[in-house]
Amino acid sequence: MSKFTNATITKEANIYYDGSVTSRSVELEDGSQISLGVMLPGEYTFNTNKAEIMEILSGNLEVKLPDEEWKTLSTPESFNVAANSSFDVRVKTVTDYCCRYID
Amino acid sequence: MSKFTNATITKEANIYYDGSVTSRSVELEDGSQISLGVMLPGEYTFNTNKAEIMEILSGNLEVKLPDEEWKTLSTPESFNVAANSSFDVRVKTVTDYCCRYID
């Protein structure tokens, strides 16, 4: 188990897709923003404002990035998403993730 | 939205009931422990080691504490659970909670 110290965490959850995707917003010591979340099995599309690094901690899923084919991730694995774009996921098993927002 | 500052958060999620209940473990600045979690609709039983204060941030549910009848909570509302006991919940809508562990 790894930990983030000296972090600021928002108490209330972010709830998407009727609870199938939920996360907590965290500001790290260096001021960068992350969200720690869980996705239940299902298909989801996420839009990005800032660029993101999606770090998959556990779980089986496929991801489709813009202009790319679907690919199966071998967890733990990360993928990058450009700002102002979107990505699709097909979540096969409960997936734990850490999303880093890149300024 | 309220925030916990100078906190230590464990990166990996706690996952229960096949993902229907998930949480993140947080140590607060004063050394006390909490978990910030989400429960999807369903019926769950939780065992306690330490005494707990369960603060329901949002969502509709009923709770049954030991030797008590089922009662509907009017969120936001908190309830206390003794150490080394358990409680049952019937979650009606996605429920966001903060569980404080009492030494």
Backbone of each chain as ProteinMPNN parsed JSONL, in Angstrom:
{"seq_chain_A": "MSKFTNATITKEANIYYDGSVTSRSVELEDGSQISLGVMLPGEYTFNTNKAEIMEILSGNLEVKLPDEEWKTLSTPESFNVAANSSFDVRVKTVTDYCCRYID", "coords_chain_A": {"N_chain_A": [[0.835, -1.185, 0.0], [0.636, 2.171, -0.923], [1.131, 5.591, 0.1], [-0.085, 8.959, 0.229], [1.264, 11.749, 1.617], [0.684, 14.695, 3.721], [-1.474, 15.715, 2.313], [-4.426, 17.191, 0.84], [-7.717, 16.361, 1.157], [-10.849, 16.195, -0.365], [-13.9, 15.919, 1.295], [-16.439, 15.007, 0.391], [-17.643, 12.666, -1.995], [-17.0, 12.25, -5.536], [-19.42, 11.413, -7.783], [-20.333, 9.353, -10.376], [-22.168, 8.078, -13.232], [-24.376, 6.934, -11.83], [-23.157, 5.972, -9.512], [-21.568, 3.92, -10.31], [-19.11, 4.681, -10.981], [-16.91, 6.236, -8.915], [-15.135, 8.759, -7.069], [-12.486, 10.375, -5.148], [-11.382, 13.633, -4.619], [-8.112, 14.869, -4.462], [-5.615, 17.051, -3.289], [-2.221, 17.217, -3.741], [0.871, 17.496, -1.855], [2.584, 19.024, -3.375], [0.909, 20.657, -4.691], [-0.276, 19.641, -6.923], [-3.043, 17.998, -8.566], [-5.044, 15.132, -7.945], [-7.243, 12.345, -8.566], [-8.674, 9.737, -6.777], [-10.09, 6.782, -7.581], [-12.831, 4.425, -8.181], [-13.994, 2.081, -10.502], [-16.798, 0.274, -11.47], [-17.699, -2.828, -13.161], [-18.522, -2.161, -16.529], [-19.344, 0.133, -19.26], [-17.852, 3.173, -20.046], [-17.513, 6.66, -20.777], [-15.169, 9.24, -20.62], [-14.636, 12.685, -20.388], [-11.966, 15.011, -20.843], [-10.525, 17.858, -19.256], [-8.034, 19.138, -18.372], [-4.878, 17.641, -19.335], [-4.38, 14.152, -18.626], [-2.991, 11.585, -16.553], [-3.758, 8.377, -16.333], [-3.59, 6.064, -13.936], [-3.827, 2.737, -13.54], [-4.556, 0.821, -10.841], [-5.53, -1.628, -9.971], [-7.508, -4.27, -11.395], [-9.354, -5.295, -14.355], [-9.515, -4.139, -17.623], [-10.456, -2.554, -20.78], [-9.257, 0.015, -22.922], [-10.023, 2.823, -24.944], [-8.444, 5.179, -26.701], [-8.513, 8.468, -28.227], [-8.613, 8.199, -31.759], [-7.376, 5.748, -31.729], [-7.173, 2.098, -31.495], [-9.217, -0.18, -29.547], [-7.645, -1.321, -26.587], [-6.355, -3.82, -24.419], [-5.599, -3.423, -21.027], [-2.764, -4.235, -19.041], [-2.812, -4.553, -15.898], [-0.738, -3.54, -13.089], [-0.958, -0.534, -14.885], [-0.397, 2.454, -16.796], [-1.97, 5.125, -18.634], [-1.912, 7.85, -20.912], [-3.881, 10.779, -21.42], [-4.895, 13.279, -23.629], [-5.405, 16.829, -23.106], [-8.676, 18.341, -23.089], [-10.023, 16.3, -24.493], [-11.238, 12.935, -24.899], [-11.893, 9.649, -23.508], [-12.642, 6.152, -23.774], [-13.779, 3.441, -21.784], [-13.931, -0.055, -21.162], [-14.856, -1.738, -18.581], [-13.949, -4.634, -16.975], [-13.55, -5.991, -14.579], [-13.831, -4.939, -11.108], [-12.265, -1.896, -10.835], [-9.543, -0.092, -9.665], [-8.263, 3.139, -9.497], [-5.873, 5.831, -10.084], [-5.961, 9.073, -10.933], [-4.044, 11.509, -12.427], [-3.852, 14.972, -12.82], [-2.617, 17.055, -15.32], [-1.067, 20.079, -15.493]], "CA_chain_A": [[0.0, 0.0, 0.0], [1.408, 3.412, -0.906], [0.386, 6.674, 0.736], [0.227, 10.354, -0.069], [1.291, 12.489, 2.88], [0.468, 16.151, 3.62], [-2.418, 15.93, 1.209], [-5.742, 17.762, 1.171], [-8.728, 15.535, 0.488], [-12.228, 16.663, -0.278], [-14.673, 14.921, 2.052], [-17.525, 14.448, -0.387], [-17.238, 11.892, -3.164], [-17.463, 12.552, -6.89], [-20.234, 10.241, -8.128], [-20.682, 9.353, -11.799], [-22.833, 6.858, -13.709], [-25.208, 6.354, -10.757], [-22.337, 5.321, -8.497], [-20.685, 2.876, -10.864], [-17.77, 5.28, -10.946], [-16.84, 7.239, -7.842], [-13.745, 9.124, -6.778], [-12.224, 11.43, -4.176], [-10.414, 14.61, -5.123], [-7.0, 15.067, -3.539], [-4.531, 17.937, -3.713], [-0.988, 16.721, -3.148], [1.719, 18.473, -1.176], [3.212, 19.923, -4.362], [-0.152, 21.451, -5.313], [-0.892, 18.942, -8.064], [-4.358, 17.43, -8.267], [-5.323, 13.77, -8.398], [-8.471, 11.78, -8.025], [-8.561, 8.31, -6.505], [-11.442, 6.329, -7.885], [-13.164, 3.023, -8.445], [-14.967, 1.864, -11.587], [-17.386, -1.061, -11.486], [-17.832, -3.315, -14.528], [-19.433, -1.383, -17.368], [-18.687, 0.919, -20.301], [-17.918, 4.58, -19.658], [-16.738, 7.645, -21.538], [-14.766, 10.353, -19.777], [-14.066, 13.837, -21.076], [-10.884, 15.628, -20.075], [-10.212, 19.289, -19.426], [-6.583, 19.072, -18.374], [-4.321, 16.328, -19.691], [-4.451, 13.245, -17.482], [-2.31, 10.295, -16.54], [-4.625, 7.426, -15.627], [-2.821, 4.933, -13.421], [-4.729, 1.662, -13.12], [-3.919, 0.142, -9.716], [-5.976, -3.033, -10.028], [-8.721, -4.44, -12.196], [-9.179, -5.619, -15.776], [-10.317, -3.259, -18.488], [-9.936, -2.138, -22.071], [-9.385, 1.469, -23.075], [-9.924, 3.331, -26.325], [-8.037, 6.575, -26.751], [-8.905, 9.067, -29.506], [-7.893, 7.775, -32.973], [-6.672, 4.484, -31.513], [-8.031, 0.94, -31.341], [-9.363, -0.67, -28.174], [-6.52, -2.148, -26.128], [-6.501, -4.371, -23.076], [-4.518, -2.991, -20.155], [-2.302, -5.266, -18.108], [-2.671, -3.82, -14.647], [-0.88, -2.084, -13.063], [-0.49, 0.137, -16.102], [-0.886, 3.827, -16.925], [-2.097, 5.662, -19.991], [-2.027, 9.315, -20.951], [-4.987, 11.318, -22.209], [-4.644, 14.697, -23.909], [-6.38, 17.795, -22.588], [-9.829, 18.638, -23.96], [-10.378, 15.163, -25.357], [-12.038, 11.976, -24.122], [-11.493, 8.254, -23.694], [-13.678, 5.179, -23.433], [-13.284, 2.248, -21.102], [-14.803, -1.209, -20.931], [-14.347, -2.277, -17.326], [-14.337, -6.048, -16.865], [-13.638, -6.278, -13.139], [-13.743, -3.717, -10.297], [-10.991, -1.266, -11.166], [-9.08, 0.962, -8.761], [-7.375, 3.975, -10.316], [-5.391, 7.131, -9.622], [-5.896, 9.963, -12.095], [-3.26, 12.722, -12.182], [-4.177, 16.035, -13.766], [-1.365, 17.697, -15.726], [-1.28, 21.498, -15.854]], "C_chain_A": [[0.887, 1.259, 0.0], [0.516, 4.545, -0.377], [0.84, 8.03, 0.226], [0.181, 11.101, 1.256], [1.089, 13.983, 2.623], [-0.454, 16.503, 2.455], [-3.685, 16.589, 1.744], [-6.79, 16.981, 0.403], [-10.114, 16.127, 0.709], [-13.087, 15.548, 0.317], [-15.718, 14.243, 1.177], [-17.007, 13.758, -1.653], [-17.721, 12.554, -4.45], [-18.195, 11.289, -7.351], [-20.703, 10.351, -9.575], [-21.42, 8.06, -12.122], [-23.551, 6.142, -12.562], [-24.384, 5.56, -9.739], [-21.438, 4.23, -9.027], [-19.248, 3.367, -10.963], [-17.798, 6.348, -9.858], [-15.374, 7.559, -7.575], [-13.703, 10.172, -5.675], [-11.154, 12.357, -4.749], [-9.375, 14.901, -4.052], [-6.037, 16.081, -4.14], [-3.277, 17.483, -2.994], [-0.155, 17.874, -2.606], [2.306, 19.484, -2.156], [2.171, 20.768, -5.112], [-0.818, 20.77, -6.493], [-2.171, 18.238, -7.589], [-4.424, 15.991, -8.763], [-6.75, 13.414, -7.997], [-8.247, 10.275, -7.9], [-9.951, 7.722, -6.659], [-11.57, 4.836, -8.104], [-14.198, 2.974, -9.557], [-15.486, 0.436, -11.474], [-17.511, -1.521, -12.936], [-18.881, -2.518, -15.312], [-18.642, -0.637, -18.421], [-18.913, 2.4, -20.006], [-17.091, 5.42, -20.623], [-16.422, 8.801, -20.602], [-14.19, 11.466, -20.639], [-12.965, 14.433, -20.205], [-10.866, 17.129, -20.31], [-8.69, 19.391, -19.526], [-6.139, 17.712, -18.93], [-4.315, 15.466, -18.434], [-3.496, 12.073, -17.677], [-3.184, 9.372, -15.7], [-3.779, 6.214, -15.234], [-3.808, 3.894, -12.893], [-4.009, 0.836, -12.051], [-4.277, -1.336, -9.685], [-7.239, -3.087, -10.875], [-8.382, -4.71, -13.657], [-10.102, -4.744, -16.607], [-9.653, -3.074, -19.839], [-10.136, -0.627, -22.16], [-9.274, 1.821, -24.551], [-9.616, 4.818, -26.241], [-8.389, 7.132, -28.124], [-8.0, 8.583, -30.649], [-7.056, 6.509, -32.759], [-7.688, 3.349, -31.422], [-8.221, 0.633, -29.855], [-8.117, -1.482, -27.818], [-6.778, -2.595, -24.697], [-5.311, -3.926, -22.231], [-4.077, -4.156, -19.282], [-1.902, -4.537, -16.814], [-1.492, -4.349, -13.831], [-0.263, -1.463, -14.319], [-1.095, 1.528, -16.144], [-1.097, 4.178, -18.387], [-2.339, 7.166, -19.889], [-3.194, 9.731, -21.831], [-4.739, 12.809, -22.395], [-5.72, 15.562, -23.262], [-7.508, 17.964, -23.603], [-10.115, 17.517, -24.953], [-11.233, 14.202, -24.53], [-11.468, 10.588, -24.329], [-12.64, 7.354, -23.235], [-13.029, 4.014, -22.698], [-14.38, 1.185, -21.069], [-14.221, -1.914, -19.712], [-14.884, -3.696, -17.133], [-14.488, -6.46, -15.398], [-13.433, -4.973, -12.374], [-12.328, -3.149, -10.46], [-10.713, -0.073, -10.252], [-8.087, 1.822, -9.528], [-6.959, 5.247, -9.583], [-5.224, 7.988, -10.858], [-5.138, 11.227, -11.695], [-3.59, 13.749, -13.249], [-2.915, 16.843, -14.04], [-1.655, 19.131, -16.169], [-0.516, 21.875, -17.127]], "O_chain_A": [[1.783, 1.386, 0.834], [-0.711, 4.447, -0.412], [1.995, 8.219, -0.156], [-0.841, 11.084, 1.941], [1.281, 14.481, 1.513], [-0.226, 17.465, 1.721], [-3.972, 16.547, 2.94], [-6.772, 16.932, -0.827], [-10.486, 16.503, 1.821], [-13.011, 14.393, -0.101], [-15.862, 13.022, 1.223], [-16.056, 14.217, -2.286], [-18.697, 13.304, -4.463], [-17.623, 10.2, -7.305], [-21.376, 11.309, -9.953], [-21.318, 7.074, -11.391], [-23.378, 4.943, -12.341], [-24.872, 4.583, -9.172], [-20.631, 3.67, -8.284], [-18.303, 2.58, -11.022], [-18.627, 7.258, -9.894], [-14.49, 6.739, -7.823], [-14.716, 10.77, -5.313], [-10.148, 11.902, -5.294], [-9.706, 15.147, -2.892], [-5.681, 16.007, -5.316], [-3.268, 17.375, -1.768], [-0.43, 19.048, -2.857], [2.502, 20.651, -1.817], [2.506, 21.498, -6.045], [-1.819, 21.266, -7.01], [-2.351, 17.933, -6.41], [-3.934, 15.665, -9.844], [-7.376, 14.103, -7.191], [-7.705, 9.632, -8.799], [-10.882, 8.114, -5.955], [-10.589, 4.098, -8.198], [-15.164, 3.737, -9.552], [-14.699, -0.507, -11.392], [-17.439, -0.7, -13.85], [-19.974, -2.243, -14.818], [-17.418, -0.749, -18.481], [-20.04, 2.822, -19.748], [-16.11, 4.955, -21.202], [-17.294, 9.284, -19.88], [-13.358, 11.22, -21.513], [-13.029, 14.367, -18.977], [-11.15, 17.609, -21.408], [-8.131, 19.683, -20.583], [-6.922, 16.763, -18.985], [-4.253, 15.981, -17.318], [-3.233, 11.634, -18.796], [-3.327, 9.57, -14.494], [-3.32, 5.451, -16.083], [-4.53, 4.139, -11.926], [-2.976, 0.224, -12.325], [-3.432, -2.187, -9.407], [-7.94, -2.089, -11.048], [-7.289, -4.402, -14.132], [-11.297, -4.626, -16.335], [-8.476, -3.383, -20.031], [-11.053, -0.067, -21.559], [-8.527, 1.194, -25.302], [-10.431, 5.61, -25.768], [-8.548, 6.374, -29.081], [-6.776, 8.561, -30.515], [-6.132, 6.236, -33.526], [-8.89, 3.58, -31.291], [-7.475, 1.129, -29.01], [-7.599, -2.235, -28.642], [-7.337, -1.861, -23.883], [-4.161, -4.034, -22.656], [-4.895, -4.961, -18.837], [-0.806, -3.992, -16.687], [-1.255, -5.556, -13.878], [0.829, -1.843, -14.743], [-2.174, 1.761, -15.597], [-0.473, 3.593, -19.272], [-2.893, 7.667, -18.911], [-3.462, 9.111, -22.86], [-4.413, 13.517, -21.442], [-6.802, 15.085, -22.919], [-7.325, 17.76, -24.804], [-10.415, 17.773, -26.119], [-11.878, 14.616, -23.566], [-10.652, 10.374, -25.224], [-13.482, 7.744, -22.426], [-11.882, 3.653, -22.96], [-15.57, 1.483, -20.964], [-13.208, -2.606, -19.812], [-16.092, -3.93, -17.127], [-15.419, -7.175, -15.028], [-12.918, -4.004, -12.931], [-11.334, -3.844, -10.246], [-11.541, 0.824, -10.096], [-7.163, 1.293, -10.147], [-7.589, 5.676, -8.616], [-4.428, 7.662, -11.739], [-5.523, 11.926, -10.759], [-3.605, 13.437, -14.439], [-2.225, 17.265, -13.112], [-2.407, 19.354, -17.118], [-0.582, 23.021, -17.571]]}, "seq_chain_B": "MSKFTNATITKEANIYYDGSVTSRSVELEDGSQISLGVMLPGEYTFNTNKAEIMEILSGNLEVKLPDEEWKTLSTPESFNVAANSSFDVRVKTVTDYCCRYID", "coords_chain_B": {"N_chain_B": [[-18.486, 21.82, -0.137], [-16.301, 20.115, 1.991], [-12.973, 19.899, 3.369], [-10.145, 17.898, 4.259], [-7.134, 18.767, 5.592], [-3.504, 18.399, 5.421], [-3.404, 15.633, 5.509], [-2.96, 12.042, 5.413], [-3.258, 9.841, 2.855], [-4.173, 6.62, 1.854], [-3.269, 5.1, -1.148], [-4.415, 2.918, -2.542], [-7.667, 1.516, -2.945], [-10.139, 0.393, -0.552], [-12.026, -2.412, -1.0], [-15.18, -3.787, -0.948], [-17.81, -6.239, -0.891], [-17.805, -6.932, -3.661], [-17.249, -4.508, -4.877], [-19.446, -2.971, -4.459], [-19.356, -1.562, -2.189], [-16.97, 0.734, -1.405], [-13.936, 2.262, -0.24], [-11.619, 4.806, 0.954], [-8.743, 4.918, 2.927], [-7.821, 7.198, 5.387], [-5.484, 9.074, 7.237], [-5.769, 11.522, 9.626], [-4.585, 14.853, 10.415], [-4.359, 14.975, 13.172], [-3.75, 12.445, 13.817], [-5.836, 10.708, 14.005], [-7.99, 8.193, 12.551], [-9.829, 7.829, 9.537], [-12.323, 6.662, 7.216], [-13.274, 7.264, 3.917], [-16.068, 6.67, 2.105], [-18.181, 4.951, -0.326], [-21.393, 3.605, -0.742], [-23.281, 1.469, -2.702], [-26.732, 0.905, -3.746], [-28.166, -1.669, -1.796], [-27.906, -4.436, 0.575], [-26.02, -4.621, 3.494], [-23.676, -5.842, 5.892], [-21.625, -4.741, 8.482], [-18.752, -5.3, 10.387], [-17.274, -4.158, 13.421], [-14.118, -3.136, 14.736], [-12.685, -1.118, 16.293], [-14.603, 1.425, 18.03], [-17.004, 3.305, 16.136], [-17.896, 6.305, 14.376], [-20.31, 6.847, 12.179], [-20.736, 8.926, 9.603], [-23.162, 10.027, 7.547], [-23.046, 11.411, 4.476], [-24.455, 11.868, 2.115], [-27.339, 10.426, 0.509], [-29.836, 7.782, 0.722], [-30.828, 5.645, 3.264], [-31.396, 2.8, 5.482], [-30.673, 1.848, 8.823], [-29.591, -0.672, 11.055], [-28.816, -1.053, 14.281], [-27.079, -2.946, 16.846], [-29.382, -4.711, 18.87], [-31.391, -2.918, 18.341], [-34.19, -1.475, 16.516], [-34.76, -1.368, 12.928], [-33.982, 1.748, 11.418], [-34.762, 4.673, 9.565], [-32.464, 6.853, 8.107], [-32.073, 10.387, 8.145], [-30.459, 12.021, 5.991], [-28.061, 14.757, 5.969], [-26.717, 12.708, 8.463], [-25.495, 11.236, 11.499], [-24.349, 8.178, 13.052], [-23.529, 6.181, 15.886], [-21.385, 3.404, 16.488], [-20.659, 0.667, 18.515], [-17.461, -0.616, 19.675], [-16.105, -3.727, 18.466], [-18.496, -4.841, 17.531], [-21.386, -4.922, 15.367], [-23.167, -3.688, 12.453], [-26.088, -3.294, 10.425], [-27.026, -2.322, 7.131], [-29.461, -0.981, 4.91], [-29.235, 0.103, 1.886], [-30.635, 2.58, -0.019], [-30.31, 4.549, -1.979], [-27.388, 5.73, -3.799], [-24.86, 6.12, -1.503], [-22.835, 8.298, 0.299], [-20.215, 8.376, 2.577], [-18.52, 9.122, 5.714], [-16.425, 7.565, 7.816], [-15.444, 7.553, 11.122], [-12.911, 6.383, 13.23], [-12.798, 5.446, 16.568], [-10.509, 5.628, 19.103]], "CA_chain_B": [[-17.479, 20.773, -0.045], [-15.34, 20.338, 3.071], [-11.697, 19.272, 3.079], [-9.229, 17.55, 5.331], [-5.791, 19.183, 5.177], [-2.389, 17.705, 6.075], [-3.849, 14.256, 5.745], [-2.239, 10.968, 4.718], [-4.275, 8.98, 2.256], [-3.688, 5.406, 1.204], [-3.582, 5.185, -2.582], [-5.277, 1.829, -2.982], [-9.012, 1.501, -2.359], [-10.685, -0.763, 0.165], [-13.13, -2.847, -1.85], [-16.018, -4.775, -0.264], [-19.047, -6.62, -1.596], [-17.59, -6.883, -5.122], [-17.204, -3.129, -5.348], [-20.64, -2.188, -4.108], [-18.911, -0.666, -1.109], [-15.534, 0.996, -1.529], [-13.531, 3.402, 0.593], [-10.211, 5.167, 1.03], [-8.298, 5.109, 4.308], [-7.164, 8.494, 5.565], [-5.076, 9.443, 8.597], [-5.872, 12.969, 9.735], [-3.432, 15.56, 10.987], [-4.25, 14.685, 14.613], [-3.425, 11.028, 13.978], [-7.047, 9.862, 13.991], [-8.211, 7.473, 11.299], [-11.176, 7.824, 8.957], [-12.396, 6.133, 5.844], [-14.264, 7.962, 3.101], [-16.549, 5.581, 1.269], [-19.449, 5.008, -1.063], [-22.164, 2.359, -0.758], [-24.333, 1.422, -3.718], [-27.929, 0.266, -3.211], [-28.0, -3.07, -1.422], [-27.931, -4.687, 2.017], [-24.659, -4.944, 3.915], [-23.371, -5.928, 7.321], [-20.246, -4.355, 8.755], [-18.254, -5.571, 11.742], [-16.375, -3.109, 13.899], [-13.076, -3.44, 15.735], [-12.802, 0.077, 17.132], [-15.895, 2.123, 17.943], [-17.052, 4.121, 14.927], [-18.954, 7.281, 14.126], [-20.601, 6.814, 10.738], [-21.376, 10.174, 9.17], [-23.724, 9.862, 6.206], [-22.953, 12.72, 3.805], [-25.587, 11.951, 1.176], [-27.911, 9.117, 0.184], [-30.944, 7.314, 1.556], [-30.599, 4.291, 3.777], [-31.857, 2.428, 6.811], [-29.597, 1.209, 9.568], [-30.01, -1.461, 12.226], [-27.748, -1.206, 15.249], [-27.34, -4.088, 17.721], [-30.472, -4.593, 19.853], [-32.315, -1.831, 17.992], [-34.991, -1.702, 15.313], [-34.334, -0.643, 11.727], [-34.437, 3.147, 11.39], [-34.392, 5.409, 8.363], [-31.651, 8.026, 8.425], [-32.362, 11.563, 7.321], [-29.133, 12.526, 5.647], [-26.872, 14.191, 6.603], [-26.93, 12.248, 9.838], [-24.442, 10.328, 11.975], [-24.722, 7.228, 14.093], [-22.381, 5.598, 16.576], [-21.372, 1.946, 16.587], [-19.706, 0.266, 19.553], [-16.34, -1.456, 19.251], [-16.327, -5.178, 18.477], [-19.913, -5.194, 17.285], [-21.657, -4.848, 13.93], [-24.408, -3.005, 12.118], [-26.626, -3.628, 9.103], [-27.596, -1.191, 6.401], [-30.217, -1.195, 3.667], [-28.934, 1.323, 1.137], [-31.688, 2.779, -1.035], [-29.685, 5.299, -3.083], [-25.935, 5.802, -3.628], [-24.61, 6.77, -0.215], [-21.478, 8.783, 0.536], [-20.065, 8.407, 4.035], [-17.224, 9.318, 6.371], [-16.396, 6.742, 9.034], [-14.363, 7.919, 12.041], [-12.596, 5.312, 14.156], [-12.579, 6.037, 17.882], [-9.591, 4.81, 19.933]], "C_chain_B": [[-16.507, 21.086, 1.097], [-14.073, 19.514, 2.784], [-10.941, 18.933, 4.356], [-7.823, 17.925, 4.843], [-4.73, 18.408, 5.969], [-2.748, 16.278, 6.441], [-2.933, 13.292, 4.993], [-3.267, 9.995, 4.174], [-3.62, 7.78, 1.581], [-4.186, 5.376, -0.229], [-4.597, 4.123, -2.992], [-6.613, 1.843, -2.235], [-9.214, 0.257, -1.502], [-11.935, -1.164, -0.611], [-13.883, -3.984, -1.158], [-17.219, -5.107, -1.157], [-18.908, -6.399, -3.113], [-17.657, -5.458, -5.664], [-18.439, -2.321, -5.017], [-20.379, -1.262, -2.937], [-17.403, -0.495, -1.268], [-15.185, 2.199, -0.658], [-12.035, 3.646, 0.457], [-9.863, 5.433, 2.488], [-7.479, 6.385, 4.401], [-6.748, 8.634, 7.025], [-5.064, 10.953, 8.661], [-4.666, 13.539, 10.471], [-3.227, 15.206, 12.459], [-3.965, 13.203, 14.888], [-4.641, 10.124, 13.974], [-7.256, 9.299, 12.587], [-9.65, 7.638, 10.845], [-11.152, 6.998, 7.686], [-13.537, 6.862, 5.156], [-14.766, 6.958, 2.074], [-17.867, 5.86, 0.584], [-20.099, 3.631, -1.0], [-23.219, 2.46, -1.86], [-25.564, 0.743, -3.119], [-27.706, -1.225, -2.945], [-28.067, -3.2, 0.09], [-26.567, -5.206, 2.452], [-24.589, -5.05, 5.441], [-21.903, -5.593, 7.512], [-19.893, -4.691, 10.202], [-17.305, -4.458, 12.151], [-15.306, -3.709, 14.81], [-13.12, -2.303, 16.747], [-14.246, 0.587, 17.071], [-15.848, 3.04, 16.73], [-18.151, 5.174, 15.029], [-19.156, 7.294, 12.616], [-21.376, 8.076, 10.391], [-21.848, 9.981, 7.737], [-23.793, 11.247, 5.552], [-24.107, 12.909, 2.831], [-26.08, 10.524, 0.927], [-28.997, 8.73, 1.175], [-30.696, 5.882, 1.973], [-31.29, 4.087, 5.12], [-30.695, 1.732, 7.502], [-30.204, 0.433, 10.735], [-28.772, -1.664, 13.108], [-28.088, -2.362, 16.186], [-28.45, -3.78, 18.732], [-31.407, -3.414, 19.585], [-33.129, -2.235, 16.769], [-34.342, -0.995, 14.121], [-34.832, 0.794, 11.835], [-33.929, 3.805, 10.111], [-33.602, 6.645, 8.768], [-32.095, 9.192, 7.55], [-31.034, 12.293, 7.119], [-29.133, 14.055, 5.561], [-27.15, 13.859, 8.071], [-25.804, 11.289, 10.211], [-25.018, 9.311, 12.945], [-23.453, 6.582, 14.645], [-22.509, 4.086, 16.645], [-20.289, 1.564, 17.602], [-18.559, -0.55, 18.952], [-16.754, -2.928, 19.296], [-17.801, -5.548, 18.373], [-20.152, -5.145, 15.78], [-22.923, -4.046, 13.707], [-24.804, -3.397, 10.691], [-27.155, -2.363, 8.443], [-28.388, -1.708, 5.206], [-30.073, 0.108, 2.89], [-29.932, 1.436, -0.013], [-31.151, 3.525, -2.251], [-28.187, 5.417, -2.775], [-25.644, 6.666, -2.396], [-23.118, 7.059, -0.02], [-21.294, 8.91, 2.041], [-18.627, 8.69, 4.474], [-17.279, 8.549, 7.674], [-15.185, 7.142, 9.874], [-14.151, 6.781, 13.035], [-12.168, 5.919, 15.488], [-11.684, 5.121, 18.709], [-10.1, 4.68, 21.358]], "O_chain_B": [[-15.956, 22.185, 1.166], [-14.121, 18.54, 2.032], [-11.083, 19.594, 5.384], [-7.381, 17.448, 3.797], [-5.007, 17.845, 7.028], [-2.438, 15.79, 7.528], [-2.227, 13.68, 4.062], [-4.044, 9.401, 4.923], [-2.647, 7.914, 0.839], [-5.368, 5.597, -0.496], [-5.542, 4.421, -3.723], [-6.668, 2.145, -1.043], [-8.566, -0.772, -1.69], [-12.81, -0.331, -0.848], [-13.298, -5.014, -0.824], [-17.58, -4.344, -2.053], [-19.756, -5.778, -3.752], [-18.082, -5.245, -6.799], [-18.48, -1.116, -5.266], [-21.106, -0.291, -2.726], [-16.656, -1.474, -1.264], [-16.034, 3.045, -0.378], [-11.292, 2.821, -0.075], [-10.614, 6.101, 3.199], [-6.569, 6.621, 3.607], [-7.529, 8.358, 7.935], [-4.419, 11.604, 7.839], [-3.856, 12.819, 11.056], [-2.097, 15.14, 12.944], [-3.941, 12.766, 16.039], [-4.502, 8.901, 13.942], [-6.777, 9.841, 11.591], [-10.577, 7.594, 11.653], [-10.089, 6.679, 7.153], [-14.613, 7.053, 5.723], [-13.989, 6.45, 1.265], [-18.56, 6.839, 0.861], [-19.432, 2.613, -1.183], [-23.962, 3.44, -1.927], [-25.457, 0.075, -2.091], [-27.131, -1.94, -3.767], [-28.257, -2.215, 0.803], [-26.025, -6.127, 1.842], [-25.359, -4.416, 6.163], [-21.042, -6.099, 6.792], [-20.655, -4.395, 11.122], [-16.613, -3.884, 11.31], [-15.558, -4.659, 15.551], [-13.53, -2.484, 17.893], [-15.008, 0.224, 16.175], [-14.776, 3.501, 16.339], [-19.182, 4.97, 15.67], [-18.269, 7.705, 11.867], [-22.512, 8.269, 10.824], [-21.042, 9.795, 6.826], [-24.507, 12.134, 6.02], [-24.672, 13.999, 2.739], [-25.345, 9.553, 1.108], [-29.081, 9.252, 2.286], [-30.395, 5.018, 1.149], [-31.704, 5.033, 5.792], [-29.848, 1.111, 6.859], [-31.206, 0.846, 11.32], [-27.82, -2.348, 12.73], [-29.257, -2.726, 16.314], [-28.453, -2.725, 19.366], [-32.125, -2.963, 20.478], [-32.806, -3.202, 16.079], [-33.482, -0.131, 14.293], [-35.952, 1.04, 12.281], [-32.824, 3.531, 9.642], [-34.011, 7.392, 9.657], [-32.444, 9.019, 6.383], [-30.575, 13.063, 7.963], [-30.131, 14.619, 5.114], [-27.745, 14.648, 8.805], [-25.233, 10.618, 9.351], [-26.045, 9.551, 13.579], [-22.444, 6.459, 13.951], [-23.601, 3.551, 16.836], [-19.165, 2.064, 17.556], [-18.68, -1.101, 17.858], [-17.635, -3.318, 20.062], [-18.279, -6.458, 19.051], [-19.214, -5.31, 15.0], [-23.663, -3.756, 14.647], [-23.965, -3.776, 9.874], [-27.663, -1.458, 9.107], [-28.045, -2.714, 4.585], [-30.724, 1.102, 3.212], [-30.063, 0.542, -0.849], [-31.476, 3.2, -3.393], [-27.767, 5.227, -1.633], [-26.125, 7.792, -2.278], [-22.27, 6.178, -0.157], [-22.14, 9.498, 2.715], [-17.671, 8.52, 3.717], [-18.097, 8.852, 8.543], [-14.047, 7.08, 9.408], [-15.111, 6.274, 13.616], [-11.297, 6.788, 15.54], [-12.046, 3.978, 18.986], [-9.459, 4.032, 22.185]]}, "name": "protein", "num_of_chains": 2, "seq": "MSKFTNATITKEANIYYDGSVTSRSVELEDGSQISLGVMLPGEYTFNTNKAEIMEILSGNLEVKLPDEEWKTLSTPESFNVAANSSFDVRVKTVTDYCCRYIDMSKFTNATITKEANIYYDGSVTSRSVELEDGSQISLGVMLPGEYTFNTNKAEIMEILSGNLEVKLPDEEWKTLSTPESFNVAANSSFDVRVKTVTDYCCRYID"}
